[in-house]
């Protein structure tokens, strides 16, 4: 995936068309959704798109294309800065990999 999308929503829509259909949230050392709880070591970051706010640092975000070791493909959207304080050290290191 060597493309950069102009907005977060365009990146999400394109990834969904590529099969990344699960919306993940962070919960400690896990990615979670209604049906799954995936530990930090049980997924890979396939791609990441970073967006910086034009005037407000709180507008910064990252969109991650995620695939679990058992084949679940989804998307994680995170904010930067103060929002990253809620990440565990292991999760923060994992998300910095790409």
Secondary structure, DSSP 8 states (H G I E B T S, - for coil): -----SSHHHHHHHHHHTT--EEEEEETTEEE-SS-EEEGGGEEEEEEEEE--SS-GGG-EEEEEEEETTS-EEEEEEE-GGGGGGS-HHHHHHHH--
